[in-house]
Amino acid sequence: MEEDRKLRIRSLEEMIQVVLLAIPEETSAQKLYLSAAEKAVSEESKTLFLTLAAQEKGHEAELRHLLENLKSELQSLKS
C-alpha cells in the first residue's frame, strides 16, 4: 500500500511539472493569436484569430484548475 502511495506521489509530481510547462505555452499561443488578429486584413481572419485566442485562454484556465487539483491531491497524500 505504501508503494502505491509513493508511486501516486511521483505520478502527481510528474503531471504537475508537465502542466507547469504547458501553461506558458498556452499564454504564448494566446498572445500570438491576439497579435495576428491586430494585423488581420479581413474581418473573417480577425474573427478566426480572436476565436483561437479565446480557446487558448480557456485551455490556460483549464490547466490552472487541473494544477490546483493535482497540488491538492499531492498535498493530501503527503500529509
Summary of the structure (lengths in Angstrom):
residues: 79
radius of gyration: 17.9
end to end distance: 15.5
largest distance: 60.7
contacts: 198
relative contact order: 0.16
helix: 94%
strand: 0%
